[in-house]
Amino acid sequence: MRELLYWTEHAAFMDQIFDDGVVVLGGPFTDETGSIVIVEAENEHEVADLFARDPFAVQGAFAINGLKQWQLFLMHAVNHR
């Protein structure tokens, strides 16, 4: 994936929205069929508008194929020792 055109711009975009607290977690599937990104947002329109500015989306390297609202019920805190 890092070999894709516009990788540097995409990575900077993702790093910024992660630093801003919008992205909770994300990454590519190991079978290279796509990726998943969990974000904190008010609604799907906010997410669609945000990712429409991703350099990968702007350049046609990927397209969002689905958005779903998710309600977190369980979370295990990871203790990194």
Biopython code that builds the backbone (N, CA, C, O; Angstrom):
import numpy as np
from Bio.PDB.StructureBuilder import StructureBuilder

atoms = [
    (1, "MET", "N", (0.812, -1.188, 0.000)),
    (1, "MET", "CA", (0.000, 0.000, 0.000)),
    (1, "MET", "C", (0.864, 1.264, 0.000)),
    (1, "MET", "O", (0.504, 2.275, -0.603)),
    (2, "ARG", "N", (1.984, 1.191, 0.672)),
    (2, "ARG", "CA", (2.856, 2.361, 0.735)),
    (2, "ARG", "C", (3.454, 2.718, -0.621)),
    (2, "ARG", "O", (4.004, 3.805, -0.797)),
    (3, "GLU", "N", (3.343, 1.798, -1.579)),
    (3, "GLU", "CA", (3.865, 2.059, -2.915)),
    (3, "GLU", "C", (2.873, 2.825, -3.775)),
    (3, "GLU", "O", (3.232, 3.287, -4.858)),
    (4, "LEU", "N", (1.630, 2.971, -3.317)),
    (4, "LEU", "CA", (0.612, 3.664, -4.093)),
    (4, "LEU", "C", (0.957, 5.139, -4.276)),
    (4, "LEU", "O", (1.552, 5.774, -3.406)),
    (5, "LEU", "N", (0.564, 5.661, -5.438)),
    (5, "LEU", "CA", (0.700, 7.100, -5.642)),
    (5, "LEU", "C", (-0.115, 7.828, -4.587)),
    (5, "LEU", "O", (-1.177, 7.354, -4.180)),
    (6, "TYR", "N", (0.361, 8.940, -4.157)),
    (6, "TYR", "CA", (-0.300, 9.803, -3.167)),
    (6, "TYR", "C", (-0.294, 9.215, -1.758)),
    (6, "TYR", "O", (-1.021, 9.689, -0.885)),
    (7, "TRP", "N", (0.530, 8.174, -1.530)),
    (7, "TRP", "CA", (0.611, 7.591, -0.184)),
    (7, "TRP", "C", (1.035, 8.635, 0.851)),
    (7, "TRP", "O", (0.434, 8.726, 1.922)),
    (8, "THR", "N", (2.054, 9.413, 0.541)),
    (8, "THR", "CA", (2.572, 10.396, 1.496)),
    (8, "THR", "C", (1.486, 11.400, 1.876)),
    (8, "THR", "O", (1.326, 11.735, 3.050)),
    (9, "GLU", "N", (0.739, 11.879, 0.876)),
    (9, "GLU", "CA", (-0.331, 12.831, 1.142)),
    (9, "GLU", "C", (-1.469, 12.188, 1.945)),
    (9, "GLU", "O", (-2.020, 12.802, 2.858)),
    (10, "HIS", "N", (-1.808, 10.954, 1.594)),
    (10, "HIS", "CA", (-2.851, 10.226, 2.331)),
    (10, "HIS", "C", (-2.424, 10.010, 3.775)),
    (10, "HIS", "O", (-3.217, 10.223, 4.692)),
    (11, "ALA", "N", (-1.188, 9.591, 3.989)),
    (11, "ALA", "CA", (-0.685, 9.349, 5.345)),
    (11, "ALA", "C", (-0.706, 10.633, 6.171)),
    (11, "ALA", "O", (-1.069, 10.602, 7.347)),
    (12, "ALA", "N", (-0.327, 11.747, 5.579)),
    (12, "ALA", "CA", (-0.363, 13.027, 6.298)),
    (12, "ALA", "C", (-1.798, 13.401, 6.657)),
    (12, "ALA", "O", (-2.053, 13.882, 7.761)),
    (13, "PHE", "N", (-2.730, 13.185, 5.742)),
    (13, "PHE", "CA", (-4.143, 13.447, 5.998)),
    (13, "PHE", "C", (-4.642, 12.598, 7.165)),
    (13, "PHE", "O", (-5.272, 13.111, 8.089)),
    (14, "MET", "N", (-4.354, 11.294, 7.115)),
    (14, "MET", "CA", (-4.802, 10.388, 8.174)),
    (14, "MET", "C", (-4.141, 10.729, 9.504)),
    (14, "MET", "O", (-4.801, 10.712, 10.543)),
    (15, "ASP", "N", (-2.861, 11.036, 9.483)),
    (15, "ASP", "CA", (-2.168, 11.415, 10.726)),
    (15, "ASP", "C", (-2.821, 12.642, 11.352)),
    (15, "ASP", "O", (-2.978, 12.710, 12.572)),
    (16, "GLN", "N", (-3.204, 13.614, 10.522)),
    (16, "GLN", "CA", (-3.810, 14.837, 11.040)),
    (16, "GLN", "C", (-5.171, 14.565, 11.669)),
    (16, "GLN", "O", (-5.455, 15.066, 12.757)),
    (17, "ILE", "N", (-6.017, 13.778, 11.001)),
    (17, "ILE", "CA", (-7.333, 13.536, 11.590)),
    (17, "ILE", "C", (-7.248, 12.582, 12.778)),
    (17, "ILE", "O", (-8.135, 12.574, 13.632)),
    (18, "PHE", "N", (-6.184, 11.780, 12.837)),
    (18, "PHE", "CA", (-5.940, 10.975, 14.045)),
    (18, "PHE", "C", (-5.521, 11.894, 15.186)),
    (18, "PHE", "O", (-6.048, 11.792, 16.293)),
    (19, "ASP", "N", (-4.576, 12.791, 14.919)),
    (19, "ASP", "CA", (-4.128, 13.739, 15.941)),
    (19, "ASP", "C", (-5.266, 14.632, 16.418)),
    (19, "ASP", "O", (-5.290, 15.041, 17.579)),
    (20, "ASP", "N", (-6.208, 14.935, 15.532)),
    (20, "ASP", "CA", (-7.365, 15.759, 15.888)),
    (20, "ASP", "C", (-8.392, 14.985, 16.719)),
    (20, "ASP", "O", (-9.349, 15.572, 17.223)),
    (21, "GLY", "N", (-8.198, 13.672, 16.864)),
    (21, "GLY", "CA", (-9.110, 12.856, 17.653)),
    (21, "GLY", "C", (-10.322, 12.347, 16.895)),
    (21, "GLY", "O", (-11.231, 11.774, 17.494)),
    (22, "VAL", "N", (-10.346, 12.550, 15.583)),
    (22, "VAL", "CA", (-11.470, 12.078, 14.773)),
    (22, "VAL", "C", (-11.362, 10.570, 14.546)),
    (22, "VAL", "O", (-12.335, 9.839, 14.727)),
    (23, "VAL", "N", (-10.187, 10.116, 14.154)),
    (23, "VAL", "CA", (-9.966, 8.683, 13.935)),
    (23, "VAL", "C", (-9.658, 8.027, 15.271)),
    (23, "VAL", "O", (-8.768, 8.457, 16.005)),
    (24, "VAL", "N", (-10.414, 6.980, 15.571)),
    (24, "VAL", "CA", (-10.195, 6.214, 16.796)),
    (24, "VAL", "C", (-9.210, 5.092, 16.524)),
    (24, "VAL", "O", (-8.274, 4.880, 17.295)),
    (25, "LEU", "N", (-9.418, 4.371, 15.426)),
    (25, "LEU", "CA", (-8.493, 3.328, 14.997)),
    (25, "LEU", "C", (-8.747, 3.029, 13.538)),
    (25, "LEU", "O", (-9.818, 3.326, 13.009)),
    (26, "GLY", "N", (-7.768, 2.445, 12.895)),
    (26, "GLY", "CA", (-7.937, 2.121, 11.485)),
    (26, "GLY", "C", (-6.734, 1.414, 10.917)),
    (26, "GLY", "O", (-5.652, 1.411, 11.505)),
    (27, "GLY", "N", (-6.940, 0.816, 9.769)),
    (27, "GLY", "CA", (-5.851, 0.158, 9.073)),
    (27, "GLY", "C", (-6.363, -0.758, 7.987)),
    (27, "GLY", "O", (-7.562, -1.019, 7.889)),
    (28, "PRO", "N", (-5.427, -1.255, 7.154)),
    (28, "PRO", "CA", (-5.809, -2.122, 6.039)),
    (28, "PRO", "C", (-6.071, -3.555, 6.504)),
    (28, "PRO", "O", (-5.538, -4.005, 7.518)),
    (29, "PHE", "N", (-6.905, -4.256, 5.735)),
    (29, "PHE", "CA", (-7.110, -5.682, 5.973)),
    (29, "PHE", "C", (-5.859, -6.427, 5.520)),
    (29, "PHE", "O", (-5.217, -6.029, 4.548)),
    (30, "THR", "N", (-5.516, -7.488, 6.208)),
    (30, "THR", "CA", (-4.293, -8.232, 5.874)),
    (30, "THR", "C", (-4.378, -8.901, 4.508)),
    (30, "THR", "O", (-3.347, -9.200, 3.906)),
    (31, "ASP", "N", (-5.593, -9.142, 4.007)),
    (31, "ASP", "CA", (-5.720, -9.742, 2.676)),
    (31, "ASP", "C", (-5.709, -8.690, 1.561)),
    (31, "ASP", "O", (-5.928, -9.010, 0.393)),
    (32, "GLU", "N", (-5.454, -7.441, 1.933)),
    (32, "GLU", "CA", (-5.312, -6.332, 0.992)),
    (32, "GLU", "C", (-6.568, -6.055, 0.172)),
    (32, "GLU", "O", (-6.481, -5.579, -0.960)),
    (33, "THR", "N", (-7.746, -6.355, 0.745)),
    (33, "THR", "CA", (-9.006, -6.110, 0.039)),
    (33, "THR", "C", (-9.640, -4.775, 0.419)),
    (33, "THR", "O", (-10.718, -4.443, -0.075)),
    (34, "GLY", "N", (-8.999, -4.021, 1.273)),
    (34, "GLY", "CA", (-9.546, -2.747, 1.700)),
    (34, "GLY", "C", (-9.052, -2.397, 3.078)),
    (34, "GLY", "O", (-8.027, -2.908, 3.531)),
    (35, "SER", "N", (-9.776, -1.527, 3.743)),
    (35, "SER", "CA", (-9.388, -1.117, 5.093)),
    (35, "SER", "C", (-10.639, -0.722, 5.861)),
    (35, "SER", "O", (-11.732, -0.614, 5.306)),
    (36, "ILE", "N", (-10.443, -0.511, 7.147)),
    (36, "ILE", "CA", (-11.530, -0.053, 8.005)),
    (36, "ILE", "C", (-11.005, 1.095, 8.854)),
    (36, "ILE", "O", (-9.866, 1.070, 9.320)),
    (37, "VAL", "N", (-11.844, 2.091, 9.046)),
    (37, "VAL", "CA", (-11.489, 3.228, 9.889)),
    (37, "VAL", "C", (-12.678, 3.493, 10.809)),
    (37, "VAL", "O", (-13.808, 3.662, 10.350)),
    (38, "ILE", "N", (-12.410, 3.527, 12.102)),
    (38, "ILE", "CA", (-13.416, 3.862, 13.102)),
    (38, "ILE", "C", (-13.197, 5.314, 13.480)),
    (38, "ILE", "O", (-12.108, 5.696, 13.909)),
    (39, "VAL", "N", (-14.245, 6.127, 13.317)),
    (39, "VAL", "CA", (-14.130, 7.554, 13.601)),
    (39, "VAL", "C", (-15.189, 7.976, 14.605)),
    (39, "VAL", "O", (-16.207, 7.307, 14.782)),
    (40, "GLU", "N", (-14.928, 9.091, 15.251)),
    (40, "GLU", "CA", (-15.920, 9.720, 16.117)),
    (40, "GLU", "C", (-16.512, 10.878, 15.332)),
    (40, "GLU", "O", (-15.814, 11.831, 14.986)),
    (41, "ALA", "N", (-17.815, 10.784, 15.053)),
    (41, "ALA", "CA", (-18.479, 11.809, 14.258)),
    (41, "ALA", "C", (-19.946, 11.873, 14.640)),
    (41, "ALA", "O", (-20.485, 10.953, 15.255)),
    (42, "GLU", "N", (-20.579, 12.968, 14.268)),
    (42, "GLU", "CA", (-21.997, 13.166, 14.550)),
    (42, "GLU", "C", (-22.889, 12.308, 13.655)),
    (42, "GLU", "O", (-23.919, 11.799, 14.099)),
    (43, "ASN", "N", (-22.482, 12.148, 12.375)),
    (43, "ASN", "CA", (-23.321, 11.408, 11.441)),
    (43, "ASN", "C", (-22.499, 10.970, 10.228)),
    (43, "ASN", "O", (-21.334, 11.338, 10.077)),
    (44, "GLU", "N", (-23.137, 10.178, 9.373)),
    (44, "GLU", "CA", (-22.447, 9.655, 8.195)),
    (44, "GLU", "C", (-22.064, 10.749, 7.207)),
    (44, "GLU", "O", (-21.042, 10.638, 6.530)),
    (45, "HIS", "N", (-22.866, 11.798, 7.118)),
    (45, "HIS", "CA", (-22.554, 12.886, 6.187)),
    (45, "HIS", "C", (-21.244, 13.570, 6.567)),
    (45, "HIS", "O", (-20.445, 13.923, 5.699)),
    (46, "GLU", "N", (-21.033, 13.753, 7.858)),
    (46, "GLU", "CA", (-19.782, 14.351, 8.330)),
    (46, "GLU", "C", (-18.591, 13.478, 7.926)),
    (46, "GLU", "O", (-17.551, 13.988, 7.508)),
    (47, "VAL", "N", (-18.752, 12.170, 8.054)),
    (47, "VAL", "CA", (-17.672, 11.245, 7.693)),
    (47, "VAL", "C", (-17.438, 11.255, 6.189)),
    (47, "VAL", "O", (-16.292, 11.299, 5.742)),
    (48, "ALA", "N", (-18.500, 11.215, 5.411)),
    (48, "ALA", "CA", (-18.365, 11.240, 3.952)),
    (48, "ALA", "C", (-17.687, 12.517, 3.485)),
    (48, "ALA", "O", (-16.816, 12.479, 2.616)),
    (49, "ASP", "N", (-18.081, 13.644, 4.056)),
    (49, "ASP", "CA", (-17.458, 14.923, 3.692)),
    (49, "ASP", "C", (-15.976, 14.942, 4.059)),
    (49, "ASP", "O", (-15.145, 15.439, 3.298)),
    (50, "LEU", "N", (-15.658, 14.403, 5.219)),
    (50, "LEU", "CA", (-14.260, 14.360, 5.664)),
    (50, "LEU", "C", (-13.412, 13.524, 4.709)),
    (50, "LEU", "O", (-12.379, 13.980, 4.219)),
    (51, "PHE", "N", (-13.859, 12.292, 4.451)),
    (51, "PHE", "CA", (-13.040, 11.407, 3.630)),
    (51, "PHE", "C", (-13.066, 11.758, 2.154)),
    (51, "PHE", "O", (-12.234, 11.259, 1.397)),
    (52, "ALA", "N", (-13.985, 12.592, 1.725)),
    (52, "ALA", "CA", (-13.954, 13.096, 0.350)),
    (52, "ALA", "C", (-12.727, 13.977, 0.126)),
    (52, "ALA", "O", (-12.316, 14.194, -1.014)),
    (53, "ARG", "N", (-12.142, 14.485, 1.212)),
    (53, "ARG", "CA", (-10.935, 15.331, 1.119)),
    (53, "ARG", "C", (-9.645, 14.522, 1.218)),
    (53, "ARG", "O", (-8.557, 15.071, 1.040)),
    (54, "ASP", "N", (-9.755, 13.218, 1.502)),
    (54, "ASP", "CA", (-8.563, 12.364, 1.559)),
    (54, "ASP", "C", (-7.911, 12.357, 0.179)),
    (54, "ASP", "O", (-8.601, 12.133, -0.816)),
    (55, "PRO", "N", (-6.604, 12.596, 0.091)),
    (55, "PRO", "CA", (-5.943, 12.585, -1.217)),
    (55, "PRO", "C", (-6.172, 11.304, -2.021)),
    (55, "PRO", "O", (-6.230, 11.359, -3.250)),
    (56, "PHE", "N", (-6.303, 10.156, -1.359)),
    (56, "PHE", "CA", (-6.612, 8.926, -2.090)),
    (56, "PHE", "C", (-7.977, 9.033, -2.771)),
    (56, "PHE", "O", (-8.130, 8.603, -3.914)),
    (57, "ALA", "N", (-8.959, 9.598, -2.087)),
    (57, "ALA", "CA", (-10.293, 9.758, -2.673)),
    (57, "ALA", "C", (-10.276, 10.807, -3.784)),
    (57, "ALA", "O", (-10.870, 10.609, -4.843)),
    (58, "VAL", "N", (-9.594, 11.916, -3.534)),
    (58, "VAL", "CA", (-9.510, 12.994, -4.525)),
    (58, "VAL", "C", (-8.895, 12.480, -5.820)),
    (58, "VAL", "O", (-9.344, 12.845, -6.906)),
    (59, "GLN", "N", (-7.872, 11.637, -5.713)),
    (59, "GLN", "CA", (-7.161, 11.127, -6.880)),
    (59, "GLN", "C", (-7.766, 9.835, -7.439)),
    (59, "GLN", "O", (-7.272, 9.298, -8.431)),
    (60, "GLY", "N", (-8.834, 9.337, -6.805)),
    (60, "GLY", "CA", (-9.491, 8.130, -7.306)),
    (60, "GLY", "C", (-8.810, 6.834, -6.928)),
    (60, "GLY", "O", (-9.100, 5.793, -7.518)),
    (61, "ALA", "N", (-7.895, 6.872, -5.941)),
    (61, "ALA", "CA", (-7.196, 5.659, -5.524)),
    (61, "ALA", "C", (-8.105, 4.742, -4.703)),
    (61, "ALA", "O", (-7.883, 3.532, -4.659)),
    (62, "PHE", "N", (-9.120, 5.304, -4.058)),
    (62, "PHE", "CA", (-10.106, 4.483, -3.357)),
    (62, "PHE", "C", (-11.418, 5.244, -3.261)),
    (62, "PHE", "O", (-11.490, 6.456, -3.467)),
    (63, "ALA", "N", (-12.435, 4.489, -2.944)),
    (63, "ALA", "CA", (-13.759, 5.075, -2.710)),
    (63, "ALA", "C", (-14.361, 4.396, -1.485)),
    (63, "ALA", "O", (-14.125, 3.213, -1.243)),
    (64, "ILE", "N", (-15.122, 5.136, -0.733)),
    (64, "ILE", "CA", (-15.820, 4.563, 0.420)),
    (64, "ILE", "C", (-16.925, 3.664, -0.109)),
    (64, "ILE", "O", (-17.726, 4.079, -0.946)),
    (65, "ASN", "N", (-16.967, 2.419, 0.387)),
    (65, "ASN", "CA", (-18.022, 1.523, -0.086)),
    (65, "ASN", "C", (-19.106, 1.304, 0.963)),
    (65, "ASN", "O", (-20.038, 0.532, 0.736)),
    (66, "GLY", "N", (-18.995, 1.971, 2.104)),
    (66, "GLY", "CA", (-20.056, 1.861, 3.081)),
    (66, "GLY", "C", (-19.757, 2.645, 4.344)),
    (66, "GLY", "O", (-18.610, 2.746, 4.779)),
    (67, "LEU", "N", (-20.805, 3.191, 4.917)),
    (67, "LEU", "CA", (-20.712, 3.886, 6.203)),
    (67, "LEU", "C", (-21.807, 3.334, 7.093)),
    (67, "LEU", "O", (-22.949, 3.172, 6.661)),
    (68, "LYS", "N", (-21.457, 3.044, 8.337)),
    (68, "LYS", "CA", (-22.445, 2.564, 9.298)),
    (68, "LYS", "C", (-22.191, 3.214, 10.634)),
    (68, "LYS", "O", (-21.048, 3.351, 11.069)),
    (69, "GLN", "N", (-23.275, 3.615, 11.286)),
    (69, "GLN", "CA", (-23.144, 4.092, 12.660)),
    (69, "GLN", "C", (-22.986, 2.868, 13.552)),
    (69, "GLN", "O", (-23.574, 1.815, 13.304)),
    (70, "TRP", "N", (-22.190, 3.029, 14.581)),
    (70, "TRP", "CA", (-21.858, 1.926, 15.474)),
    (70, "TRP", "C", (-21.949, 2.429, 16.891)),
    (70, "TRP", "O", (-21.485, 3.526, 17.204)),
    (71, "GLN", "N", (-22.545, 1.630, 17.745)),
    (71, "GLN", "CA", (-22.641, 1.992, 19.156)),
    (71, "GLN", "C", (-21.760, 1.040, 19.956)),
    (71, "GLN", "O", (-21.983, -0.170, 19.968)),
    (72, "LEU", "N", (-20.774, 1.594, 20.613)),
    (72, "LEU", "CA", (-19.832, 0.797, 21.397)),
    (72, "LEU", "C", (-20.474, 0.382, 22.710)),
    (72, "LEU", "O", (-20.966, 1.219, 23.467)),
    (73, "PHE", "N", (-20.465, -0.921, 22.972)),
    (73, "PHE", "CA", (-20.966, -1.450, 24.243)),
    (73, "PHE", "C", (-19.833, -1.965, 25.125)),
    (73, "PHE", "O", (-19.852, -1.782, 26.342)),
    (74, "LEU", "N", (-18.863, -2.599, 24.514)),
    (74, "LEU", "CA", (-17.777, -3.209, 25.277)),
    (74, "LEU", "C", (-16.428, -2.730, 24.762)),
    (74, "LEU", "O", (-16.233, -2.579, 23.555)),
    (75, "MET", "N", (-15.512, -2.495, 25.667)),
    (75, "MET", "CA", (-14.162, -2.120, 25.274)),
    (75, "MET", "C", (-13.208, -2.621, 26.344)),
    (75, "MET", "O", (-13.443, -2.431, 27.538)),
    (76, "HIS", "N", (-12.166, -3.240, 25.924)),
    (76, "HIS", "CA", (-11.144, -3.727, 26.839)),
    (76, "HIS", "C", (-9.963, -2.768, 26.767)),
    (76, "HIS", "O", (-9.394, -2.555, 25.696)),
    (77, "ALA", "N", (-9.603, -2.205, 27.877)),
    (77, "ALA", "CA", (-8.444, -1.303, 27.911)),
    (77, "ALA", "C", (-7.179, -2.148, 27.806)),
    (77, "ALA", "O", (-7.006, -3.111, 28.552)),
    (78, "VAL", "N", (-6.306, -1.790, 26.889)),
    (78, "VAL", "CA", (-5.066, -2.509, 26.680)),
    (78, "VAL", "C", (-3.984, -1.847, 27.495)),
    (78, "VAL", "O", (-3.778, -0.637, 27.400)),
    (79, "ASN", "N", (-3.295, -2.629, 28.292)),
    (79, "ASN", "CA", (-2.211, -2.133, 29.105)),
    (79, "ASN", "C", (-0.889, -2.470, 28.405)),
    (79, "ASN", "O", (-0.467, -3.626, 28.394)),
    (80, "HIS", "N", (-0.250, -1.474, 27.832)),
    (80, "HIS", "CA", (1.023, -1.682, 27.141)),
    (80, "HIS", "C", (2.148, -1.591, 28.158)),
    (80, "HIS", "O", (2.446, -0.518, 28.684)),
    (81, "ARG", "N", (2.759, -2.720, 28.421)),
    (81, "ARG", "CA", (3.858, -2.744, 29.400)),
    (81, "ARG", "C", (5.191, -2.805, 28.726)),
    (81, "ARG", "O", (6.222, -2.832, 29.398)),
]
sb = StructureBuilder()
sb.init_structure("model")
sb.init_model(0)
sb.init_chain("A")
sb.init_seg("    ")
for serial, (resi, resn, name, xyz) in enumerate(atoms, 1):
    if name == "N":
        sb.init_residue(resn, " ", resi, " ")
    sb.init_atom(name, np.array(xyz, "f"), 0.0, 1.0, " ", f" {name:<3s}", serial, name[0])
structure = sb.get_structure()
